[in-house]
């Protein structure tokens, strides 16, 4: 940690003074509310904003101090809102900006720093907390709806990845071979193939098409079994050497669990004689899939 300059030292001292001014106010607030410790960043610099939190409800109020105002003012603003997680594991927030009909705003209020702590606490209790609790509850419903949508998207992506053996998908853009779009109940999959052939179907119909194509090429129903894929282009039409019963011409097997060292890809003509296709098989239910190149079909 590097040494703080004079400006940073002064800011840190002001943060401590600000924290000390707020403590008597928070002490007068309803039960459950407490003043969080001063936040210090990795460089030892104190944040100038302070935070009042209710651990039981998750509500949190940010406090700014405008020292340049002629009387000096505190500004209190509700900042913590319900979260959800999307299909990529990223966190999102449902806040008043997501509320429509009617629109909502973040509850906030200002108070002169020289007033009695009890009076300021009463102002926060009447001007912020009731509205904050009401809007927060509404945002919880929105977050739950968003979570339901993203959970449905994640499940659809999982099913399609398992069915196609191709995890080069994305939600909402055309950078990969196929992508998922729209909303729960009307989700559709757009598949872009070589030659710019474009198919758009519902998730259920797309899975039916995948089953039909699998039966056509293999003569069997698609189940959660082993899929092979070319390590170069991602093609799942990999061909392998097999033992054939001479009198019946029935395929007896490849002779080993993984991909045969005689495997090759009919799309990019990658030759697996060097053993490069070994280990390119995986279960469609496995979480550990071999990654494909973006150039694959």
TAWOHU-V345049 format. One record per backbone hydrogen bond with DSSP energy under -0.5 kcal/mol. NH is the residue of the N-H (numbers start at 1). CO is the residue of the C=O. Records with the same first field share a line. If there is no record, write none. Layout:
NH->CO ; CO
//
This chain:
9->5
10->6
11->7
12->8
13->9
14->10
15->11
16->12
17->13
18->14
19->15
20->16
21->17
22->18
23->19
24->20
25->21 ; 22
26->22
27->23
28->24 ; 25
29->26
33->30
34->53
36->34 ; 51
40->38
41->45
44->41
47->39
50->63
52->61
53->34
54->59
55->32 ; 53
58->54
61->52
62->77
63->50
64->75
66->64 ; 73
67->65
69->66
73->66
74->111
75->64
76->109
77->62
78->107
79->60
80->60
84->92
86->90
89->86
92->84
94->82
95->93
98->95
99->96
104->96 ; 99
109->76
111->74
113->72
115->112
120->116
121->117
122->118
123->119
124->120
125->121
126->122
127->123
128->124
129->124
130->125
132->128
133->129
134->130
135->131
136->132
137->133
138->134
139->135
140->136
141->137
142->138
143->139
144->140
145->141
146->142
147->143
148->144
149->145
150->146
151->147
152->148
153->149
154->150
155->151
156->152
157->153
158->154
159->155
160->156
161->157
162->158
163->159
164->160
165->161
166->161
170->178
172->170 ; 180
179->190
180->170
181->188
186->183
188->181
189->201
190->179
191->189 ; 199
192->177 ; 190
193->191 ; 197
196->193
197->193
198->196
199->191
201->189
203->187
206->202
207->203
208->204
209->205
210->206
211->207
212->208
213->209
214->210
215->211
216->212
217->213
218->214
219->215
225->223
227->282
229->280
230->235
234->230
239->264
243->253
245->250
246->244
249->245
252->243
253->243
263->260
264->239
265->270
266->264
269->265
272->263 ; 270
275->272
278->275
280->277
282->227
284->225
286->283
289->287
296->293
//
